[in-house]
Amino acid sequence: MLVVSDTSPLTALLNVGRADLLQQLFSEIFIPPAVEHELLRSHSILPEWLKVRKPRNIPASITSADLDAGESEALALALDLHAGTVLMDERLGRRVARALGLKTTGLLGCLVLAKDAGLIADVSSVIAELQTIAGCWFDDALIAAICRAAGEQ
C-alpha cells in the first residue's frame, strides 16, 4: 500500500531506530518537501526508501484549515497520489483528512499493524521506548486502548 507520511510518526520512529517498520508495512512511503525539511531539522540522514514528492497544488479546503506546512502538503500529496493511508498523529490534520475522504493512521496504529504482521513482539515495549527515548507522550487511556487492540490486555 502506498502511504504519505507527516512528520511526527516518522520522527518518533527514527528517534528509536524503528523507522524500518514503515518500510516493512507499506510498499511505498512518500513525504512532501515540507515534511522532509522538518525531519532534517532533527535527523541528519533520512532513510533512502522515503520518496520526496511535491504536491501539484494545495486545495483551499486544506489551506483554510490552519494546518502546518507539513500537514498541508502531506494531505495534498495524498490526494494527488490517491494514497491508501496518510500517516498523521495531529487531531486537526486527521479530521481534515477524513473530510477529504482520506484514511489515516497514526504512530500507535502503525505499531498495532507491525504487531499484527509479526514485526514486533508487543506494542507496549515499543510505546515505552517512544516515551523514554523519543520523549513521546500518550494518554494512559489511549495506551490501554492500543494495547487492547493489539491483544495485549
Secondary structure, 3 states (H helix, E strand, C coil): CEEEECHHHHHHHHHCCCCHHHHHHCCEEEECHHHHHHHHHHCCCCCCCEEECCCCCCCHHHHCCCCCHHHHHHHHHHHHHCCCEEECCCHHHHHHHHHCCCCEECHHHHHHHHHHCCCCCCHHHHHHHHHHCCCCCCCHHHHHHHHHHCCCC
